[in-house]
Amino acid sequence: MRTTPISTSRTTILNIRSAAAKISKATQEVSSGLRVTKPSDDPSDAAGIVRTRAELAAIARFRENLESVGRVQWAVDHVSQSQSFYGATLRQAEVTIDNLIQLDTVNTTRLSLHQDADVLKSIGDLQSATAAEQFALQVAARQRPKLLDLLG
């Protein structure tokens, strides 16, 4: 085959373009820090990168779930502490109510005894008054004839 200056020029231009493409790719890899910048660069490595990204996404979701579980556990602990506090407060209120009921029973009994004593005293007073009135009526009945004579 005969080598002509045109064919040599074409081969040289193709070699220059190929070298320029390799330099451009190397520059892109260095500047981006990535060996594979598009799937067509290396399909098998691109598939590995996709799997790795999926695993990283799953790990990120797992971390978010753990944080959510931590927040839920904090809320459960907080509710549990609140229930303990309110349970103790409720028990104290129940004890206070029981004490008030007992005190009311004692006071009702004392009031009943006091009222019974007052009623007995009132009955005694009425009996005394009735006895005095009866005595006065008896005296008046005895003195009636004398009074009628005086008025008469």
GUZA-778778 format. One record per residue: residue in three letters; x negated, y negated, z negated of N, C-alpha, C in turn; residue number from 1. Coordinates in steps of 0.001 Angstrom, whole numbers, plus 500000, padded with zeros to 6 digits. Layout:
<nodes>
Ala;X;Y;Z;X;Y;Z;X;Y;Z;NUM
...
</nodes>
This chain:
<nodes>
Met;499164;501140;500000;500000;500000;500000;499110;498787;500000;1
Arg;499591;497888;500626;498811;496693;500812;499231;495670;499782;2
Thr;498264;495067;499112;498542;494070;498096;498436;492710;498734;3
Thr;499502;492033;498638;499519;490681;499185;499546;489692;498043;4
Pro;499188;488485;498307;499203;487486;497229;500605;487269;496678;5
Ile;501625;487463;497455;503004;487261;496982;503366;488362;496003;6
Ser;503031;489618;496306;503357;490702;495394;502556;490575;494100;7
Thr;501343;490120;494198;500537;489888;492992;501151;488770;492169;8
Ser;501643;487762;492812;502287;486646;492116;503551;487119;491403;9
Arg;504322;487951;492108;505560;488453;491503;505246;489300;490271;10
Thr;504269;490164;490382;503888;491018;489263;503387;490167;488110;11
Thr;502627;489169;488385;502107;488278;487348;503244;487518;486674;12
Ile;504180;487056;487466;505333;486315;486909;506163;487248;486026;13
Leu;506389;488483;486461;507139;489450;485647;506408;489739;484340;14
Asn;505113;489896;484417;504321;490150;483208;504373;488950;482251;15
Ile;504326;487751;482810;504393;486530;481980;505757;486444;481312;16
Arg;506820;486725;482079;508182;486679;481494;508335;487728;480395;17
Ser;507828;488928;480633;507902;489993;479634;507142;489598;478367;18
Ala;505951;489034;478546;505155;488591;477391;505868;487457;476668;19
Ala;506502;486540;477410;507242;485426;476803;508430;485947;475997;20
Ala;509107;486967;476525;510239;487558;475804;509757;488223;474520;21
Lys;508612;488946;474609;508065;489584;473406;507647;488532;472371;22
Ile;507050;487440;472826;506650;486355;471919;507891;485720;471295;23
Ser;508938;485525;472080;510184;484931;471585;510820;485840;470532;24
Lys;510825;487145;470815;511397;488100;469854;510577;488113;468576;25
Ala;509260;488140;468691;508392;488149;467512;508575;486861;466702;26
Thr;508691;485742;467385;508899;484459;466714;510245;484462;465979;27
Gln;511280;485011;466619;512610;485087;466003;512565;485981;464759;28
Glu;511881;487127;464832;511775;488027;463693;511040;487358;462537;29
Val;509972;486636;462864;509201;485963;461817;510012;484833;461194;30
Ser;510687;484046;462010;511431;482903;461481;512667;483350;460698;31
Ser;513346;484431;461128;514557;484877;460423;514229;485846;459303;32
Gly;513079;486435;459333;512712;487423;458322;513371;488775;458570;33
Leu;514016;488932;459730;514705;490172;460056;514015;490871;461214;34
Arg;513916;492199;461079;513316;492953;462174;514339;493180;463267;35
Val;515609;493342;462872;516681;493556;463836;517620;492362;463718;36
Thr;517690;491539;464759;518536;490354;464710;519869;490570;465409;37
Lys;519947;491578;466281;521208;491920;466929;521222;493423;467139;38
Pro;522399;494031;467141;522483;495493;467221;521772;496091;468426;39
Ser;521695;495385;469506;521063;495958;470704;519554;496054;470557;40
Asp;518961;495378;469561;517511;495473;469370;517113;496905;469026;41
Asp;517868;497517;468086;517582;498893;467678;518873;499472;467109;42
Pro;519648;500189;467920;520959;500672;467471;520907;501533;466211;43
Ser;519912;502400;466056;519860;503260;464865;519578;502430;463607;44
Asp;518678;501468;463714;518416;500591;462577;519628;499695;462296;45
Ala;520320;499280;463332;521515;498454;463161;522577;499223;462379;46
Ala;522739;500525;462669;523705;501349;461934;523295;501455;460467;47
Gly;521998;501610;460204;521500;501654;458820;521758;500343;458094;48
Ile;521576;499249;458832;521828;497933;458234;523307;497782;457882;49
Val;524191;498242;458769;525634;498163;458500;525980;498990;457265;50
Arg;525407;500222;457148;525652;501062;455968;525134;500376;454697;51
Thr;523965;499779;454785;523382;499098;453628;524251;497918;453204;52
Arg;524734;497165;454203;525614;496034;453878;526905;496522;453217;53
Ala;527443;497638;453707;528662;498200;453112;528395;498637;451668;54
Glu;527234;499262;451438;526876;499675;450079;526709;498455;449169;55
Leu;526082;497409;449680;525914;496182;448890;527267;495557;448554;56
Ala;528182;495585;449534;529525;495061;449283;530237;495898;448219;57
Ala;530058;497230;448283;530677;498107;447282;530092;497831;445906;58
Ile;528793;497614;445833;528150;497300;444555;528665;495969;444016;59
Ala;528839;494992;444902;529372;493687;444476;530796;493839;443940;60
Arg;531620;494643;444624;532992;494895;444135;532956;495610;442790;61
Phe;532034;496569;442636;531898;497297;441383;531540;496334;440246;62
Arg;530611;495413;440509;530245;494417;439495;531445;493537;439127;63
Glu;532190;493112;440144;533393;492300;439880;534391;493077;439031;64
Asn;534548;494376;439370;535467;495209;438594;534985;495350;437150;65
Leu;533668;495517;436985;533125;495615;435625;533374;494323;434847;66
Glu;533190;493186;435517;533457;491914;434858;534937;491802;434507;67
Ser;535802;492272;435419;537239;492251;435143;537570;493148;433956;68
Val;536945;494326;433936;537167;495239;432810;536679;494591;431525;69
Gly;535549;493900;431604;535037;493194;430420;536015;492142;429938;70
Arg;536608;491390;430882;537602;490374;430507;538845;491023;429920;71
Val;539265;492137;430512;540441;492851;429990;540131;493401;428602;72
Gln;538925;493972;428426;538554;494511;427112;538513;493398;426079;73
Trp;538001;492224;426471;537991;491083;425545;539418;490718;425162;74
Ala;540323;490694;426157;541717;490349;425879;542354;491394;424962;75
Val;542068;492672;425218;542619;493732;424366;542093;493586;422941;76
Asp;540789;493326;422804;540217;493127;421472;540851;491929;420784;77
His;541034;490855;421547;541635;489642;420978;543067;489918;420520;78
Val;543832;490627;421351;545213;490967;420991;545213;491886;419771;79
Ser;544277;492843;419739;544194;493762;418606;543878;493006;417322;80
Gln;542953;492053;417389;542628;491248;416214;543831;490407;415804;81
Ser;544534;489859;416777;545724;489063;416475;546785;489930;415821;82
Gln;546975;491148;416344;547954;492052;415756;547571;492396;414324;83
Ser;546288;492620;414069;545838;492913;412710;546131;491736;411793;84
Phe;545805;490527;412268;546043;489329;411450;547525;489153;411177;85
Tyr;548343;489234;412245;549774;489039;412060;550399;490191;411273;86
Gly;549842;491391;411413;550321;492515;410614;550070;492277;409135;87
Ala;548860;491790;408808;548549;491478;407408;549436;490343;406910;88
Thr;549656;489346;407748;550519;488226;407369;551949;488719;407151;89
Leu;552409;489619;408003;553757;490172;407864;553867;490979;406572;90
Arg;552833;491797;406274;552858;492563;405025;552892;491634;403823;91
Gln;552123;490546;403878;552128;489580;402775;553502;488923;402645;92
Ala;554136;488614;403771;555476;488023;403737;556474;489014;403142;93
Glu;556353;490292;403501;557246;491304;402945;557066;491412;401436;94
Val;555813;491377;400970;555551;491428;399527;556156;490207;398849;95
Thr;555997;489045;399460;556563;487819;398894;558082;487909;398827;96
Ile;558712;488439;399878;560169;488589;399892;560601;489565;398798;97
Asp;559873;490683;398663;560201;491638;397594;560083;490981;396227;98
Asn;559031;490194;396018;558860;489495;394739;560002;488516;394501;99
Leu;560420;487808;395553;561530;486861;395408;562832;487591;395084;100
Ile;563036;488740;395695;564247;489528;395410;564242;489977;393951;101
Gln;563088;490458;393477;562993;490878;392077;563219;489694;391138;102
Leu;562630;488557;391465;562807;487354;390645;564266;486911;390650;103
Asp;564926;487002;391797;566337;486647;391884;567181;487583;391024;104
Thr;566842;488870;391048;567571;489843;390228;567406;489515;388741;105
Val;566176;489220;388351;565915;488867;386944;566678;487599;386582;106
Asn;566620;486596;387441;567307;485335;387159;568821;485514;387135;107
Thr;569339;486358;388025;570776;486632;388031;571181;487308;386725;108
Thr;570352;488252;386267;570631;488930;385000;570593;487927;383849;109
Arg;569576;487071;383831;569475;486054;382772;570668;485102;382821;110
Leu;571046;484688;384030;572178;483784;384183;573453;484461;383698;111
Ser;573602;485735;384047;574780;486477;383615;574827;486555;382097;112
Leu;573687;486847;381472;573641;486901;380005;573948;485540;379415;113
His;573368;484505;380031;573597;483136;379546;575068;482763;379710;114
Gln;575631;483110;380876;577031;482803;381114;577918;483578;380143;115
Asp;577552;484846;379877;578319;485640;378913;578283;484980;377542;116
Ala;577108;484486;377166;576990;483814;375863;577836;482554;375852;117
Asp;577823;481801;376971;578642;480583;377042;580127;480913;376969;118
Val;580542;481976;377646;581952;482379;377620;582359;482789;376203;119
Leu;581503;483563;375563;581811;483982;374180;581911;482779;373254;120
Lys;581008;481802;373429;581045;480596;372612;582340;479829;372887;121
Ser;582709;479730;374184;583953;479030;374525;585159;479733;373921;122
Ile;585158;481055;373970;586270;481805;373368;586313;481545;371869;123
Gly;585134;481547;371255;585067;481260;369818;585589;479867;369513;124
Asp;585192;478901;370360;585657;477526;370160;587178;477446;370314;125
Leu;587717;478149;371328;589164;478148;371521;589872;478809;370338;126
Gln;589302;479890;369844;589907;480548;368688;589890;479638;367468;127
Ser;588794;478916;367288;588699;477985;366160;589728;476892;366316;128
Ala;589832;476361;367559;590802;475299;367796;592204;475826;367577;129
Thr;592482;477021;368032;593808;477606;367869;594105;477828;366388;130
Ala;593107;478287;365660;593311;478497;364220;593585;477163;363531;131
Ala;592865;476134;363921;593077;474819;363317;594453;474285;363671;132
Glu;594856;474489;364946;596184;474027;365354;597272;474791;364601;133
Gln;597074;476087;364448;598057;476885;363715;598164;476411;362252;134
Phe;596999;476136;361672;596997;475625;360293;597742;474302;360215;135
Ala;597475;473427;361218;598139;472132;361237;599638;472317;361400;136
Leu;600059;473257;362234;601483;473515;362422;602111;474068;361144;137
Gln;601388;474907;360450;601904;475460;359192;602070;474370;358141;138
Val;601060;473501;358092;601141;472400;357130;602294;471495;357504;139
Ala;602442;471221;358777;603524;470350;359235;604872;470995;358952;140
Ala;604969;472302;359110;606228;472988;358852;606578;472904;357367;141
Arg;605570;472994;356518;605815;472883;355094;606205;471460;354708;142
Gln;605610;470561;355374;605838;469156;355045;607054;468594;355777;143
Arg;607662;469353;356606;608788;468881;357415;609951;468388;356543;144
Pro;610336;469119;355600;611450;468612;354829;611119;467284;354148;145
Lys;609901;467115;353715;609530;465863;353058;609543;464747;354082;146
Leu;609080;465048;355297;609052;464028;356348;610480;463635;356748;147
Leu;611335;464624;356838;612721;464324;357208;613420;463492;356113;148
Asp;613080;463795;354904;613658;462999;353809;613143;461565;353885;149
Leu;611917;461410;354203;611355;460059;354270;611956;459299;355443;150
Leu;612172;459964;356495;612715;459299;357680;614231;459116;357539;151
Gly;614768;459903;356848;616143;460054;356750;617131;459223;356243;152
</nodes>
